Amino acid sequence: MRLEECENQALPTTLSIKECVSRFSETSVGSAALVVSSVHSLWEGIVGPDVAQHVHVRYVRDGVLYVAADHPAWGTQLKYMQESIVTELNKNIAGENITSVVMSVSRGK
């Protein structure tokens, strides 16, 4: 076999950025990252600017959206908004089923 034939049969060792993102999005970690990214982009529109300033999206796991607030009082606000938050997220994020929102208090972002 000639060298050129070996090179032509070899698998490519580099991927384009598009290929990397595509492969990453197909993994469970990548899929979760895309969901969180989608939630981030929708967050202020769903909860409003006041809540968005104080309550930040952390991650999504097993259908639960985890958020962090800078003060415990925001927990009461989220409790009243939870049903509409879940409805709006599920309406706007294809293939994801958010079932609830869990808040923790974190003084930093």
Secondary structure, 3 states (H helix, E strand, C coil): CCHHHHHHHCCCCCCCHHHHHHHHHCCHHHHHHHHHHHHHHHHHHHHCHHHHHHEEEEEEECCEEEEEECCCHHHHHHHHHHHHHHHHHHHHCCCCCCCEEEEEECCCC
